[in-house]
Amino acid sequence: MSPRGARGALAAAVTVLVLAGCAPADLEATRAQLLQDDVRAVTQAASEGRLDAAAVLLQQLRVAVDDARDDGDVSAARYTEVSAALDAVAAQLDADLAAQAAAAEAEAAAVRQAAVDAAVAEVTAREAAAREAAAREAAAREAAAREAAAQEAAAREAAGPADTPPGAREAPGAPAEHVEDLEKAAQKAAEKLRDAAEKAAEKAREAGRGGPKGDGAKGDG
């Protein structure tokens, strides 16, 4: 039976068993009116799904029925019948409360499971994204390494034929240095020749001046 059907059966049971057929000899009129109000409160709470409130109101109804018995406003037979009806209603309320609690627990468990599933899905997505990012980074590094190797190979290939040893680059300068040395030696030789020519000319001039002086000296004697 569904909870709504159970609540309907509960309301019918309270109404029929407590109020129907209550003869004046079995239940005092004023007490009957008070109990009727209490029963309506129980049935309304139960029909609205306020099972906890219905259970509290049912307990209050029990107390009112006990008071009516103690005051002599209800017969023993009617008290027994009403008490049995209240016991049945209490059992139905307990069953409905248990079903309500189980449904609430199932709903809470479903919410918790949904939260766990969402968390797992998020972690899985993050791990997949991290793996994808790592793969892209590794591919980029590999591509960069291949590009660098290709550029290095191209540079070596381009520079290979024009690359010569240091001695070979210095060799073209050797003849120029040799010519420079020869020019310096020739210049020194020319300077020496000029010096020798000047000295010879000076001696010749001195010899020329000395010749006439000697002749004059001899004539005077």
C-alpha positions as CSV (number, residue, x, y, z in Angstrom):
1,M,0.0,0.0,0.0
2,S,1.3,3.5,-0.9
3,P,1.9,6.1,1.9
4,R,-1.1,8.1,0.6
5,G,-3.3,5.0,0.7
6,A,-2.0,4.2,4.2
7,R,-2.9,7.7,5.4
8,G,-6.4,7.3,4.0
9,A,-6.9,4.0,5.7
10,L,-5.5,5.5,8.9
11,A,-8.0,8.4,8.8
12,A,-10.9,6.0,8.0
13,A,-9.9,3.7,10.9
14,V,-9.8,6.5,13.4
15,T,-13.1,8.0,12.3
16,V,-15.0,4.7,12.1
17,L,-13.7,2.9,15.1
18,V,-13.6,5.9,17.5
19,L,-16.8,7.8,16.5
20,A,-19.1,5.6,14.6
21,G,-21.7,3.8,16.6
22,C,-20.9,5.6,19.8
23,A,-24.1,5.4,21.7
24,P,-24.9,7.9,24.5
25,A,-24.5,5.2,27.1
26,D,-21.0,4.3,25.8
27,L,-19.6,7.9,25.5
28,E,-20.6,11.1,27.1
29,A,-21.7,13.8,24.6
30,T,-19.2,16.5,25.6
31,R,-16.4,14.0,25.7
32,A,-17.5,12.7,22.3
33,Q,-17.2,16.2,20.8
34,L,-13.7,16.7,22.3
35,L,-12.6,13.3,21.1
36,Q,-14.0,14.1,17.6
37,D,-11.9,17.2,17.4
38,D,-8.8,15.3,18.4
39,V,-9.6,12.6,15.8
40,R,-10.0,15.2,13.1
41,A,-6.6,16.7,14.0
42,V,-5.0,13.3,13.7
43,T,-6.6,12.5,10.4
44,Q,-5.8,15.9,8.9
45,A,-2.1,15.6,9.9
46,A,-1.9,12.1,8.5
47,S,-3.6,13.1,5.2
48,E,-1.2,16.0,4.8
49,G,1.8,13.7,5.3
50,R,2.7,15.2,8.6
51,L,3.2,11.8,10.2
52,D,5.3,13.0,13.1
53,A,2.6,15.5,14.0
54,A,0.0,12.8,13.6
55,A,1.8,10.5,16.0
56,V,2.0,13.3,18.6
57,L,-1.7,14.1,18.2
58,L,-2.6,10.4,18.4
59,Q,-0.7,10.2,21.7
60,Q,-2.7,13.1,23.0
61,L,-5.9,11.4,21.8
62,R,-4.9,8.3,23.9
63,V,-4.5,10.5,26.9
64,A,-7.9,12.1,26.3
65,V,-9.5,8.6,26.0
66,D,-7.8,7.5,29.2
67,D,-9.1,10.6,31.0
68,A,-12.6,9.9,29.7
69,R,-12.4,6.3,31.1
70,D,-11.1,7.5,34.4
71,D,-13.9,10.1,34.7
72,G,-16.5,7.5,33.7
73,D,-17.4,9.3,30.5
74,V,-16.7,6.2,28.4
75,S,-17.8,2.6,29.1
76,A,-15.3,-0.2,29.5
77,A,-16.4,-1.9,26.3
78,R,-16.2,1.4,24.3
79,Y,-12.8,2.1,25.8
80,T,-11.5,-1.3,24.8
81,E,-12.7,-0.8,21.3
82,V,-11.3,2.7,21.0
83,S,-8.0,1.6,22.4
84,A,-7.7,-1.2,19.9
85,A,-8.5,1.2,17.1
86,L,-5.8,3.6,18.4
87,D,-3.3,0.8,18.5
88,A,-4.0,-0.1,14.9
89,V,-3.7,3.6,13.9
90,A,-0.4,3.8,15.8
91,A,0.9,0.7,14.0
92,Q,0.0,2.2,10.7
93,L,1.7,5.5,11.6
94,D,4.8,3.6,12.6
95,A,4.9,1.8,9.3
96,D,4.3,5.0,7.4
97,L,7.1,6.8,9.4
98,A,9.5,3.9,8.7
99,A,8.7,4.0,5.0
100,Q,9.1,7.8,5.0
101,A,12.4,7.6,6.8
102,A,13.5,4.9,4.4
103,A,12.5,7.0,1.4
104,A,14.3,10.0,2.8
105,E,17.4,7.9,3.5
106,A,17.3,6.5,-0.1
107,E,17.0,10.0,-1.5
108,A,19.9,11.2,0.7
109,A,21.9,8.2,-0.5
110,A,21.1,9.0,-4.1
111,V,22.2,12.6,-3.6
112,R,25.4,11.4,-1.9
113,Q,26.1,8.9,-4.7
114,A,25.4,11.6,-7.3
115,A,27.9,13.9,-5.6
116,V,30.5,11.0,-5.5
117,D,29.9,10.3,-9.2
118,A,30.3,13.9,-10.0
119,A,33.5,14.1,-8.0
120,V,34.9,11.0,-9.7
121,A,33.9,12.3,-13.1
122,E,35.6,15.6,-12.4
123,V,38.8,13.9,-11.2
124,T,38.7,11.6,-14.3
125,A,38.3,14.6,-16.5
126,R,41.2,16.5,-14.8
127,E,43.4,13.4,-15.1
128,A,42.5,13.1,-18.8
129,A,43.2,16.8,-19.4
130,A,46.5,16.5,-17.6
131,R,47.5,13.5,-19.7
132,E,46.5,15.3,-22.9
133,A,48.5,18.4,-21.9
134,A,51.5,16.2,-21.0
135,A,51.3,14.5,-24.4
136,R,51.0,17.8,-26.2
137,E,54.0,19.2,-24.3
138,A,56.1,16.0,-25.1
139,A,55.1,16.3,-28.8
140,A,56.1,19.9,-28.8
141,R,59.5,19.2,-27.2
142,E,60.1,16.4,-29.7
143,A,59.2,18.6,-32.6
144,A,61.4,21.4,-31.3
145,A,64.3,18.9,-30.9
146,R,63.8,17.7,-34.5
147,E,63.7,21.3,-35.7
148,A,66.9,22.2,-33.8
149,A,68.6,19.1,-35.2
150,A,67.5,19.9,-38.7
151,Q,68.7,23.5,-38.4
152,E,72.1,22.4,-37.0
153,A,72.5,19.9,-39.8
154,A,71.7,22.6,-42.4
155,A,74.1,25.0,-40.8
156,R,76.9,22.4,-40.8
157,E,76.1,21.6,-44.4
158,A,76.1,25.3,-45.4
159,A,79.4,26.1,-43.5
160,G,81.3,22.9,-44.4
161,P,82.9,23.8,-47.9
162,A,83.9,27.3,-46.8
163,D,85.4,26.2,-43.5
164,T,89.3,26.1,-43.7
165,P,91.9,25.5,-41.0
166,P,93.4,28.5,-39.3
167,G,96.8,27.9,-40.9
168,A,95.3,28.0,-44.4
169,R,93.7,31.4,-43.6
170,E,97.1,32.8,-42.4
171,A,99.0,31.5,-45.5
172,P,97.9,34.2,-47.9
173,G,99.4,36.9,-45.7
174,A,102.9,35.3,-45.6
175,P,104.1,36.7,-49.1
176,A,103.0,40.2,-48.1
177,E,105.1,40.1,-45.0
178,H,108.1,38.8,-47.0
179,V,107.8,41.7,-49.5
180,E,107.6,44.1,-46.7
181,D,110.8,42.7,-45.2
182,L,112.5,43.0,-48.6
183,E,111.4,46.6,-49.0
184,K,112.8,47.4,-45.6
185,A,116.1,45.7,-46.4
186,A,116.3,47.6,-49.7
187,Q,115.6,50.9,-48.0
188,K,118.4,50.3,-45.5
189,A,120.7,49.4,-48.3
190,A,119.8,52.6,-50.2
191,E,120.5,54.6,-47.1
192,K,123.8,53.0,-46.7
193,L,124.7,53.7,-50.3
194,R,123.7,57.4,-49.9
195,D,125.8,57.6,-46.8
196,A,128.8,56.1,-48.6
197,A,128.2,58.4,-51.6
198,E,128.1,61.5,-49.3
199,K,131.2,60.4,-47.6
200,A,133.0,59.9,-50.9
201,A,131.9,63.3,-52.1
202,E,133.0,64.9,-48.9
203,K,136.4,63.3,-49.3
204,A,136.7,64.4,-52.9
205,R,135.8,68.0,-51.9
206,E,138.4,67.9,-49.2
207,A,141.0,66.5,-51.6
208,G,140.2,69.2,-54.1
209,R,140.7,71.9,-51.6
210,G,143.9,70.5,-50.4
211,G,145.6,70.3,-53.9
212,P,145.9,74.0,-54.7
213,K,147.1,74.7,-51.2
214,G,150.0,72.4,-51.7
215,D,151.0,73.9,-55.0
216,G,151.1,77.4,-53.6
217,A,153.3,76.4,-50.7
218,K,155.8,74.9,-53.0
219,G,156.0,78.0,-55.2
220,D,156.6,80.3,-52.3
221,G,159.6,78.3,-51.3
